[in-house]
Amino acid sequence: MNDERISERRGVEAGQLVMPFYLICDVSGSMYDDMAALNEGVERLRRAIVRQPVVDDVAQICIMSFSDTAKVVMPLSQMSETSVPTLTIEGGTNYSCAFQELARVIEDDREDLKRQGYKIYRPCAFFLTDGQPLDNHWQRTFTSTLTYDKTTGTGMKSHPIFVPFGFRDAPEDVLRKLAYPRDRGKWYHARNTGIEQALAGILDIIMNTVISSGLSAGAGQPTLIQQSPAAGSGIVQGDSEYDDDYI
């Protein structure tokens, strides 16, 4: 569908705000028994957004999957205008490929939205994983693709607010380093809880963050409102420990 048809269908007005959200889902082999819960949670997210017309009008969602490679499984769009694909199991857990593809997709989406006349709020990326990275250069790749150095003016100026969610074997020390930027990034880790409960709790946080953020835009003060874990969920939240000096 070309830009002209999209603008006609959505009635985009010059300067209309859009808040892009990216959900990057680990579909490596260790997720085999969890795919039904993950797919159910993503569909629940779609229904919740559609029930909030103000949020649906402002928030656009892109769903990506990663394992040995990364790909877009649902392009950035309003939830009311698309169907959620079924995620399926693939290979290993390569963080770097997810970071590289996310950076490319964000830049492409940004150019597309600008052509349509939108005013673009800084994107937010929810990174959901159950395992430790098999690629030992993940930190270097993250820094080179998804961060920005204000002092030197190098890196990704349109970088996302990167919010990692981990459960099962996802190492907490890695999650802490991925939350970005340091002054805004939060990380979440599901501890001491069943996998199905962990996934449900994580996706509820994502859902509530999108809805609260979308409603803030409707009230004229757009901001990313990162939600706290529910009491008794077994999920902990912490501030970023991203290393600005890492090379």
C-alpha positions as CSV (number, residue, x, y, z in Angstrom):
1,M,0.0,0.0,0.0
2,N,1.5,3.3,-1.0
3,D,1.8,6.5,1.1
4,E,-1.0,8.3,-0.7
5,R,-3.5,5.5,0.1
6,I,-2.3,5.3,3.7
7,S,-2.8,9.1,4.2
8,E,-6.2,9.0,2.7
9,R,-7.3,6.0,4.8
10,R,-6.0,7.4,8.1
11,G,-6.8,11.0,7.4
12,V,-3.3,12.1,8.5
13,E,-3.1,15.8,9.4
14,A,0.2,17.6,9.1
15,G,1.9,17.4,12.5
16,Q,-0.3,14.6,13.8
17,L,1.6,12.7,16.6
18,V,2.5,9.1,16.4
19,M,4.2,7.0,19.1
20,P,6.1,4.0,17.6
21,F,6.4,0.9,19.8
22,Y,8.6,-2.1,18.8
23,L,8.0,-5.5,20.4
24,I,11.1,-7.8,19.8
25,C,10.3,-11.4,20.7
26,D,12.8,-14.2,21.3
27,V,11.7,-17.2,19.3
28,S,14.7,-19.4,19.9
29,G,14.4,-23.1,20.6
30,S,14.2,-22.7,24.4
31,M,10.8,-20.9,23.9
32,Y,9.2,-24.0,22.4
33,D,6.9,-24.7,25.3
34,D,6.0,-21.0,25.7
35,M,4.9,-20.0,22.3
36,A,1.2,-20.5,23.0
37,A,1.4,-18.2,26.0
38,L,3.4,-15.6,24.1
39,N,1.0,-15.6,21.1
40,E,-2.0,-15.3,23.5
41,G,-0.4,-12.4,25.3
42,V,0.4,-10.5,22.1
43,E,-3.2,-10.9,20.9
44,R,-4.4,-9.7,24.3
45,L,-2.2,-6.6,23.8
46,R,-3.9,-6.0,20.4
47,R,-7.4,-6.3,21.9
48,A,-6.6,-3.9,24.8
49,I,-5.2,-1.2,22.5
50,V,-8.2,-1.5,20.1
51,R,-10.5,-1.0,23.0
52,Q,-8.9,2.4,23.6
53,P,-9.5,4.5,20.5
54,V,-7.3,7.4,21.7
55,V,-4.4,5.0,22.2
56,D,-5.1,3.2,18.9
57,D,-5.0,6.5,17.1
58,V,-1.6,7.5,18.5
59,A,0.3,4.3,19.2
60,Q,1.6,2.3,16.3
61,I,3.1,-1.2,16.9
62,C,5.7,-3.2,15.1
63,I,6.3,-6.9,16.1
64,M,9.7,-8.5,15.4
65,S,11.1,-11.9,16.1
66,F,14.7,-13.0,16.6
67,S,16.7,-16.2,17.0
68,D,19.7,-16.8,14.7
69,T,18.3,-14.0,12.5
70,A,15.8,-11.2,13.0
71,K,12.8,-10.1,11.0
72,V,9.7,-8.0,11.1
73,V,6.6,-10.2,11.4
74,M,4.1,-7.3,11.7
75,P,5.1,-3.9,10.2
76,L,4.5,-0.7,12.2
77,S,0.8,0.0,12.1
78,Q,-2.3,0.7,14.1
79,M,-3.5,-2.4,15.9
80,S,-7.1,-1.8,14.7
81,E,-5.9,-2.0,11.1
82,T,-4.0,-5.3,11.2
83,S,-4.0,-8.8,12.5
84,V,-1.4,-10.2,14.8
85,P,0.8,-13.0,13.2
86,T,1.5,-16.3,15.0
87,L,5.0,-16.4,16.2
88,T,6.8,-19.7,15.7
89,I,10.0,-21.3,17.0
90,E,13.3,-20.9,15.1
91,G,17.0,-21.2,16.1
92,G,19.5,-19.9,18.6
93,T,19.7,-16.7,20.7
94,N,21.6,-14.0,18.8
95,Y,21.1,-10.6,20.3
96,S,23.2,-8.8,17.7
97,C,21.0,-9.6,14.8
98,A,18.0,-8.3,16.7
99,F,19.8,-5.0,17.4
100,Q,20.9,-4.5,13.8
101,E,17.5,-5.2,12.3
102,L,15.8,-3.0,14.9
103,A,18.0,-0.1,14.0
104,R,17.4,-0.5,10.3
105,V,13.6,-0.8,10.8
106,I,13.3,2.2,13.0
107,E,15.1,4.4,10.5
108,D,13.0,3.1,7.6
109,D,9.8,3.6,9.6
110,R,10.9,7.1,10.6
111,E,11.3,8.2,7.0
112,D,8.0,6.6,6.0
113,L,6.1,8.4,8.8
114,K,7.8,11.7,8.0
115,R,6.6,11.3,4.4
116,Q,3.1,10.8,5.6
117,G,3.2,14.1,7.6
118,Y,3.4,12.7,11.2
119,K,5.2,14.2,14.1
120,I,7.2,11.3,15.6
121,Y,7.7,10.7,19.3
122,R,10.9,8.9,20.2
123,P,10.3,5.1,19.7
124,C,10.2,2.6,22.5
125,A,11.6,-0.9,22.0
126,F,10.4,-3.8,24.3
127,F,13.0,-6.6,24.1
128,L,11.7,-9.9,25.4
129,T,14.1,-12.8,25.9
130,D,14.4,-16.0,28.0
131,G,18.1,-16.7,27.4
132,Q,21.6,-15.4,27.4
133,P,23.1,-14.2,24.2
134,L,25.1,-16.7,22.2
135,D,27.0,-14.0,20.4
136,N,29.8,-12.6,22.5
137,H,29.9,-9.2,20.8
138,W,26.3,-8.3,21.7
139,Q,27.3,-5.3,23.8
140,R,29.5,-3.8,21.1
141,T,26.8,-4.2,18.6
142,F,24.2,-2.6,20.8
143,T,26.4,0.4,21.4
144,S,27.2,0.8,17.7
145,T,23.6,0.4,16.4
146,L,21.1,1.7,19.0
147,T,22.8,4.4,21.0
148,Y,23.8,8.0,20.5
149,D,26.8,10.0,21.9
150,K,25.7,13.7,22.3
151,T,29.2,14.8,23.0
152,T,30.6,13.6,19.6
153,G,27.3,13.6,17.7
154,T,27.9,10.0,16.6
155,G,25.5,7.0,16.6
156,M,21.8,6.7,16.2
157,K,20.2,10.1,16.9
158,S,16.7,8.7,16.6
159,H,17.6,5.8,19.0
160,P,14.7,4.1,20.9
161,I,14.1,4.0,24.6
162,F,15.2,0.4,25.0
163,V,13.4,-1.7,27.6
164,P,14.6,-5.3,28.1
165,F,12.4,-7.9,29.7
166,G,14.0,-11.2,30.8
167,F,12.8,-14.5,32.3
168,R,14.1,-18.0,32.8
169,D,17.9,-17.9,31.8
170,A,18.1,-14.3,30.7
171,P,21.0,-12.9,32.8
172,E,20.1,-9.9,34.9
173,D,23.5,-8.3,34.5
174,V,22.9,-8.2,30.7
175,L,19.4,-6.7,31.1
176,R,20.8,-3.9,33.3
177,K,23.3,-3.0,30.6
178,L,20.7,-3.0,27.8
179,A,18.3,-0.5,29.4
180,Y,18.9,2.7,27.5
181,P,19.4,5.6,27.8
182,R,20.7,5.8,31.3
183,D,18.4,8.5,32.5
184,R,15.2,6.9,31.1
185,G,15.8,3.2,30.5
186,K,14.3,0.5,32.8
187,W,14.9,-3.2,32.8
188,Y,12.6,-6.0,34.1
189,H,13.3,-9.5,35.2
190,A,10.9,-12.3,36.2
191,R,12.2,-14.1,39.2
192,N,10.9,-17.1,41.1
193,T,7.7,-17.6,39.1
194,G,6.3,-20.0,36.6
195,I,7.0,-19.3,32.9
196,E,3.4,-18.7,31.9
197,Q,2.9,-16.4,34.8
198,A,6.1,-14.6,34.0
199,L,5.1,-14.0,30.4
200,A,1.6,-12.8,31.4
201,G,3.1,-10.4,33.9
202,I,5.7,-9.1,31.4
203,L,3.1,-8.6,28.6
204,D,0.7,-6.8,31.1
205,I,3.5,-4.3,31.8
206,I,4.0,-3.7,28.1
207,M,0.3,-3.4,27.5
208,N,-0.2,-0.9,30.4
209,T,2.9,1.1,29.3
210,V,1.5,1.5,25.7
211,I,-2.0,2.4,27.0
212,S,-0.8,4.9,29.6
213,S,1.7,6.5,27.1
214,G,-1.0,6.7,24.4
215,L,-3.5,8.3,26.8
216,S,-0.9,10.9,27.8
217,A,-0.6,11.9,24.1
218,G,-4.3,12.3,23.9
219,A,-4.2,14.6,26.9
220,G,-1.7,16.8,25.1
221,Q,1.4,15.8,27.1
222,P,2.9,12.8,25.3
223,T,5.4,10.9,27.4
224,L,6.5,7.3,27.9
225,I,5.1,6.1,31.1
226,Q,6.9,2.9,32.1
227,Q,4.7,0.8,34.4
228,S,5.8,-1.0,37.5
229,P,5.3,-4.7,38.0
230,A,2.1,-5.8,39.7
231,A,2.5,-6.8,43.4
232,G,3.1,-10.5,43.7
233,S,4.0,-10.9,40.0
234,G,7.6,-12.0,40.8
235,I,8.9,-9.4,38.4
236,V,11.5,-6.9,39.5
237,Q,12.3,-3.5,37.9
238,G,15.5,-1.5,37.9
239,D,17.3,1.5,36.5
240,S,19.7,1.4,33.6
241,E,23.3,0.4,34.2
242,Y,24.3,1.1,30.6
243,D,28.1,1.8,30.3
244,D,28.5,5.1,28.4
245,D,32.2,4.4,28.2
246,Y,31.9,0.9,26.7
247,I,33.7,0.6,23.3
